[in-house]
Every structure is written in structure tokens, then in C-alpha cells.
């Protein structure tokens, strides 16, 4: 059984952006934290991205039993600043059971500059995880054979503004693209073949580093999955508005805006819904304060 959980579906500003945005935050589906996804493949647990609210996200979704692998799409804060807090989530781990964390070699110097204590074991000998020997330098669309996972994992660089992020594909089950400003014809051909696509739905208009939702819908049609979800929804995207637009424009492929806590189960041939997790209904200002404090550490 393969189960995926949207830990966070918000934009780069997280809950701070929602408070200062134009959304109806009384609607729980508009209450979003930094983008992250959790994949459980027959007990092999994978965390995709690790933003500032990761400890809260994992606790909220009752996913605190540990992970076997973490994958970063890129090093922006809303996708990586939670690395320092993984030990708060998995405090039963120790130095003998490190968490393998993979990212593109392009981000190596910047990640090491932000988190030097993760790479120098002697400085923090009690840390429950280490990435000093486990980070991966990913080339374009490799098969990550070094990862002993029960599914083939591939990665491909995709354009994200002036830089790039990594798109991850998990066998023929899932394609995850959190931040993307353009997919070339070559990208589309290389990334096709997944039953489910999760892709950047930052806003209805093009923004720096992100396509518009209308353009994303066209890309989804070309990728031709059985189902697709939009994540990385900014403070300008109201859930109800996004749902209405997608219902009118998705044609033969179901496309839905995701929300924090949404869970998907992947069958042998097609994904199915399992709405067992409720959207977050707590106080956003408390969460926003926690996020600000975590970044300032």
C-alpha cells in the first residue's frame, strides 16, 4: 500500500502570508503551511521537503514514527529551514541511525552554510540524525540506485526562476513538482508516465519562479496523468476560486487544489481518495509566530 499525505500546501510565506492576504481564513481549506509531502510505501517513509513548520505538520498528521529518507526539491527556506527541527520530530533516532537526505549538488554550499552543525558531528554529538555522509549530488533525471527504497526514484532539474528545483518521480505512481516556472518539451517527455501529478499552483498569474495556474493546467494535460493536484498555493489563491476554475478547465483529467492534511492512497492502477485527515482549524497567528521564531533561530 502506498499512501501520500500533504503536510503543507501553502506558498513561500506560509501562514504569515495567509494572515496578511485576502483569503477567507475561516475556511479551513485556506489554512496552509509550507509545502511538504509525506509518502509511505509499504512502511518505507519518505519526506519531500522540510519547511519551518515540519514538526507541527508531522505531529498534526500523526506521522511521528520516523522516516527512512528525506528529499529536498531545492534550498529555499520554505522547503529546507525545517532541517534543524527533524530531531524534534524523530527524537528516538540517534547517531547510529542517520536520516539520508538528498538534494542537488548545486545547493550544497548554501545548505552547508545554513546548517553547518548538521555536517560537523563533533559540534553536536547528541543530534539524532546526520547528513554528513548521506547527502546526494543528483544529476539530471538519474535513477537513485543508492537509495534502498521499494520504488524507483528519479529526479530531474526543472526551471524555477533564475535557478531550478528538482522534480521527483516515484515509479509510475507519482510525479512531484513543487516549484516550477517552465517545463520544456524535453521536460514533459521525460516526466510523463506517472498516474498522479502534484504540481506548483502558486497563483492565477505568473510570478517570479512560478507559472500561472492556467499554464499549469495546460502542462498537466500534456503530462496526461489520471489525476492531478495543485500545491504551493499562495495567499492569493482562494480554495473555492481554484476549485471552480479547475472544474471549468480541467477537461478529461481531474485536477484539484490540495489542502493541508489531504491524504491519497495509490492503488495498483489508479489513485483513490482517503479524506481521513481534517484540514487545520487551529489559530493561524499562533502558527505564524512559531514559524517566525523558528526562522530567526
C-alpha positions as CSV (number, residue, x, y, z in Angstrom):
1,X,0.0,0.0,0.0
2,X,1.2,3.5,-0.9
3,X,-0.2,6.5,0.9
4,X,0.7,10.1,0.4
5,X,-0.1,13.0,2.8
6,X,0.0,16.7,2.0
7,X,1.8,18.0,5.1
8,X,1.7,21.6,3.7
9,X,0.3,23.2,0.6
10,X,0.9,26.9,1.1
11,X,3.2,29.3,-0.6
12,X,6.6,30.7,0.5
13,X,5.1,33.0,3.1
14,X,3.3,30.1,4.9
15,X,0.7,31.1,7.4
16,X,2.1,34.6,7.7
17,X,1.0,35.3,4.1
18,X,-2.5,34.0,4.8
19,X,-3.0,36.4,7.7
20,X,-1.9,39.3,5.5
21,X,-3.7,38.1,2.4
22,X,-7.2,38.5,1.0
23,X,-8.4,34.9,1.7
24,X,-11.2,33.8,3.9
25,X,-9.2,32.1,6.6
26,X,-12.4,31.0,8.4
27,X,-12.4,28.4,5.6
28,X,-10.1,25.5,6.9
29,X,-9.2,24.7,3.3
30,X,-7.4,28.0,3.1
31,X,-5.2,27.4,6.2
32,X,-1.9,26.4,4.7
33,X,1.6,25.8,5.9
34,X,4.8,25.5,3.9
35,X,4.8,22.9,1.1
36,X,5.8,19.4,2.1
37,X,4.6,15.9,1.2
38,X,4.9,12.6,3.1
39,X,5.0,9.3,1.2
40,X,4.6,5.9,2.9
41,X,5.5,3.0,0.6
42,X,4.7,-0.3,2.4
43,X,6.3,1.1,5.6
44,X,9.2,2.9,3.9
45,X,8.7,6.6,4.8
46,X,9.8,9.5,2.6
47,X,9.6,13.2,3.5
48,X,9.7,15.5,0.5
49,X,10.8,19.0,1.6
50,X,11.2,20.2,5.1
51,X,9.9,23.7,5.8
52,X,9.9,25.7,9.1
53,X,6.6,24.0,10.3
54,X,7.7,20.4,9.7
55,X,7.5,19.4,13.4
56,X,4.0,20.8,13.6
57,X,3.0,19.3,10.3
58,X,4.2,15.8,11.3
59,X,2.5,15.9,14.7
60,X,-0.7,17.2,13.2
61,X,-0.9,14.3,10.8
62,X,0.2,11.7,13.4
63,X,3.3,10.9,11.4
64,X,6.0,10.8,14.1
65,X,7.2,7.2,13.8
66,X,10.3,8.2,11.9
67,X,11.4,8.5,8.2
68,X,13.7,6.5,6.1
69,X,14.6,9.2,3.6
70,X,14.2,12.9,3.0
71,X,14.3,14.6,-0.4
72,X,14.7,18.3,-1.0
73,X,13.4,19.9,-4.1
74,X,15.7,23.0,-3.5
75,X,17.2,25.1,-0.7
76,X,14.7,27.9,-0.4
77,X,13.6,28.5,3.2
78,X,10.1,27.2,2.9
79,X,11.5,23.9,1.6
80,X,14.6,23.4,3.8
81,X,14.5,25.5,7.0
82,X,13.0,22.7,9.0
83,X,16.1,20.5,8.6
84,X,17.2,21.8,12.0
85,X,14.0,20.5,13.6
86,X,13.9,16.9,12.4
87,X,15.3,15.8,15.7
88,X,12.2,17.3,17.4
89,X,10.0,15.1,15.3
90,X,12.1,11.9,15.5
91,X,13.7,12.1,18.9
92,X,14.0,8.3,19.2
93,X,16.7,8.4,16.4
94,X,20.4,8.6,17.3
95,X,23.7,9.0,15.6
96,X,23.8,5.3,14.6
97,X,20.6,5.7,12.6
98,X,21.1,8.8,10.5
99,X,18.4,10.0,8.1
100,X,19.6,10.0,4.5
101,X,18.8,13.5,3.0
102,X,19.3,14.0,-0.7
103,X,19.4,17.3,-2.7
104,X,21.1,18.6,-5.8
105,X,24.9,19.4,-5.6
106,X,24.1,22.9,-6.8
107,X,22.7,23.7,-3.4
108,X,25.5,22.1,-1.4
109,X,27.4,25.2,-0.3
110,X,24.3,27.1,0.6
111,X,22.8,24.3,2.7
112,X,26.1,23.7,4.5
113,X,26.3,27.5,5.2
114,X,22.8,27.5,6.7
115,X,23.2,24.2,8.7
116,X,26.9,23.7,9.4
117,X,26.0,21.8,12.6
118,X,24.4,19.1,10.5
119,X,27.7,18.4,8.8
120,X,30.1,18.6,11.7
121,X,29.1,15.7,14.0
122,X,31.7,16.7,16.6
123,X,30.0,20.1,17.2
124,X,26.6,18.5,18.2
125,X,27.3,14.8,19.1
126,X,23.8,14.3,20.5
127,X,22.0,15.1,17.3
128,X,19.7,12.2,16.5
129,X,20.5,12.5,12.8
130,X,23.4,13.3,10.5
131,X,23.7,14.1,6.8
132,X,27.4,14.5,6.7
133,X,27.8,11.2,4.9
134,X,24.4,10.8,3.3
135,X,23.7,13.9,1.1
136,X,23.5,13.1,-2.6
137,X,24.7,15.0,-5.6
138,X,22.0,14.5,-8.1
139,X,22.5,14.7,-11.9
140,X,19.7,15.2,-14.4
141,X,17.0,12.6,-14.1
142,X,19.1,9.8,-12.5
143,X,17.8,6.6,-11.0
144,X,18.8,7.0,-7.4
145,X,20.1,3.4,-7.1
146,X,22.0,4.2,-3.9
147,X,18.7,4.6,-2.1
148,X,17.3,1.3,-1.0
149,X,13.7,2.2,-1.5
150,X,10.9,-0.2,-2.5
151,X,10.2,2.0,-5.6
152,X,12.4,3.6,-8.2
153,X,13.0,7.2,-7.5
154,X,14.1,9.6,-10.3
155,X,14.9,13.3,-10.2
156,X,15.1,16.0,-12.9
157,X,16.1,19.6,-12.7
158,X,13.2,22.0,-13.8
159,X,13.4,25.7,-14.2
160,X,12.5,27.8,-11.1
161,X,13.0,31.4,-11.9
162,X,16.7,32.1,-12.4
163,X,17.6,28.8,-10.8
164,X,15.9,25.4,-10.7
165,X,14.3,22.9,-8.4
166,X,14.1,19.1,-8.6
167,X,11.1,17.2,-9.8
168,X,10.8,13.7,-8.3
169,X,9.1,10.8,-9.9
170,X,8.3,7.6,-7.9
171,X,7.9,4.7,-10.3
172,X,4.7,5.1,-12.3
173,X,2.8,6.3,-9.2
174,X,3.6,9.9,-8.5
175,X,5.3,12.9,-10.0
176,X,6.0,15.8,-7.6
177,X,7.0,19.2,-8.8
178,X,6.6,21.8,-6.1
179,X,8.2,24.9,-7.7
180,X,8.4,25.4,-11.4
181,X,8.4,28.4,-13.8
182,X,8.7,26.5,-17.1
183,X,8.6,22.9,-18.4
184,X,10.3,22.5,-21.8
185,X,9.1,19.9,-24.3
186,X,12.0,17.7,-23.3
187,X,11.0,18.0,-19.6
188,X,7.4,17.0,-20.4
189,X,8.6,13.9,-22.3
190,X,11.0,12.9,-19.5
191,X,8.4,13.4,-16.8
192,X,5.4,11.7,-18.4
193,X,4.1,8.3,-17.2
194,X,3.0,8.9,-13.6
195,X,-0.6,8.1,-12.6
196,X,-0.7,11.2,-10.3
197,X,0.9,14.6,-10.7
198,X,1.3,17.1,-7.8
199,X,2.5,20.4,-9.2
200,X,3.0,24.1,-8.3
201,X,-0.2,26.1,-8.3
202,X,1.2,29.3,-6.9
203,X,-1.3,31.7,-8.4
204,X,-3.6,32.6,-11.2
205,X,-1.0,35.0,-12.6
206,X,2.7,34.3,-13.4
207,X,5.0,35.2,-10.6
208,X,8.8,35.1,-10.2
209,X,9.7,31.4,-10.2
210,X,6.2,30.1,-10.8
211,X,3.8,29.5,-13.7
212,X,0.2,30.7,-13.7
213,X,-2.5,28.2,-12.8
214,X,-3.9,28.4,-16.4
215,X,-0.5,27.4,-17.8
216,X,-0.1,24.7,-15.2
217,X,-3.4,23.2,-16.3
218,X,-2.1,23.1,-19.9
219,X,1.1,21.3,-18.7
220,X,-1.0,18.8,-16.8
221,X,-2.9,18.0,-20.0
222,X,0.4,17.3,-21.7
223,X,1.7,15.1,-18.8
224,X,-1.6,13.2,-19.1
225,X,-1.9,11.7,-15.6
226,X,-5.0,10.0,-14.3
227,X,-5.3,12.7,-11.6
228,X,-3.5,15.9,-10.6
229,X,-3.3,18.2,-7.5
230,X,-2.1,21.7,-7.1
231,X,0.2,22.6,-4.2
232,X,2.2,25.6,-3.2
233,X,-0.9,27.7,-3.3
234,X,-0.1,31.3,-2.4
235,X,-2.1,33.8,-0.2
236,X,-3.7,35.0,-3.4
237,X,-5.4,31.6,-4.2
238,X,-8.7,31.1,-2.5
239,X,-9.6,27.4,-2.4
240,X,-13.1,27.9,-3.6
241,X,-12.0,30.0,-6.5
242,X,-9.3,27.5,-7.5
243,X,-11.8,24.6,-7.3
244,X,-14.3,26.5,-9.5
245,X,-11.6,27.3,-12.1
246,X,-10.3,23.8,-12.2
247,X,-13.8,22.3,-12.6
248,X,-14.3,24.5,-15.7
249,X,-10.9,24.0,-17.3
250,X,-9.6,20.5,-16.3
251,X,-11.4,18.7,-19.2
252,X,-10.8,14.9,-19.0
253,X,-8.3,14.9,-16.2
254,X,-9.5,15.6,-12.6
255,X,-7.4,18.4,-11.2
256,X,-8.0,19.5,-7.6
257,X,-6.4,22.1,-5.3
258,X,-4.8,20.2,-2.4
259,X,-5.1,21.2,1.2
260,X,-3.1,20.6,4.4
261,X,-3.8,17.1,5.7
262,X,-5.3,15.7,2.5
263,X,-4.4,12.0,2.1
264,X,-4.2,9.9,-1.1
265,X,-3.9,6.2,-1.4
266,X,-2.4,4.8,-4.6
267,X,-3.9,1.5,-5.9
268,X,-2.3,-0.8,-8.4
269,X,-3.8,1.0,-11.3
270,X,-5.1,4.3,-10.1
271,X,-5.1,6.7,-7.1
272,X,-8.0,6.8,-4.7
273,X,-9.1,9.4,-2.2
274,X,-8.9,8.8,1.5
275,X,-10.0,12.0,3.3
276,X,-9.2,10.7,6.7
277,X,-7.3,13.8,7.8
278,X,-9.1,17.0,8.5
279,X,-7.7,20.4,7.4
280,X,-6.1,22.5,10.1
281,X,-8.6,24.5,12.2
282,X,-6.3,26.0,14.8
283,X,-5.2,29.6,15.3
284,X,-3.1,30.8,12.4
285,X,-1.5,33.6,14.3
286,X,0.0,31.1,16.8
287,X,1.3,29.1,14.0
288,X,2.7,32.1,12.2
289,X,4.5,33.2,15.4
290,X,6.0,29.7,15.7
291,X,7.2,29.8,12.1
292,X,8.8,33.3,12.6
293,X,10.6,32.1,15.7
294,X,11.9,29.0,14.0
295,X,13.4,31.0,11.1
296,X,15.0,33.5,13.5
297,X,17.0,30.9,15.4
